Amino acid sequence: MADLPRTRRDKLKPRIVMLVDRLQSDNRQLQKWHDDHWVDNTLHWRI
């Protein structure tokens, strides 16, 4: 089983989890997202 090739998702998952964990633990970034996207308890998403 270990010899089977891994999918692209399986290869990228550890990196994605690491990035999300790092961003979620950054209080400044979380506050910036909150300030940018939440107005009067309503989510406003801008691109």
NORNORGI-V493666 format. One line per field, one symbol per residue. ss: DSSP state (h for helix, s for strand, l for the rest). phi: phi as a letter, one per 30 degrees, with the letter a starting at -180 (. if undefined). burial: + if it has 24 or more other C-alpha atoms within 12 Angstrom, else -. A space follows every 50 residues. Layout:
BEGIN
ss=???
phi=???
burial=???
END
This chain:
BEGIN
ss=lllllllhhhhhhhhhhhhhhhhhllhhhhhhhhhhhssllssllll
phi=.dddddddddddeeddddddddddccddddddddddccbhhbdcccc
burial=-----------------------------------------------
END
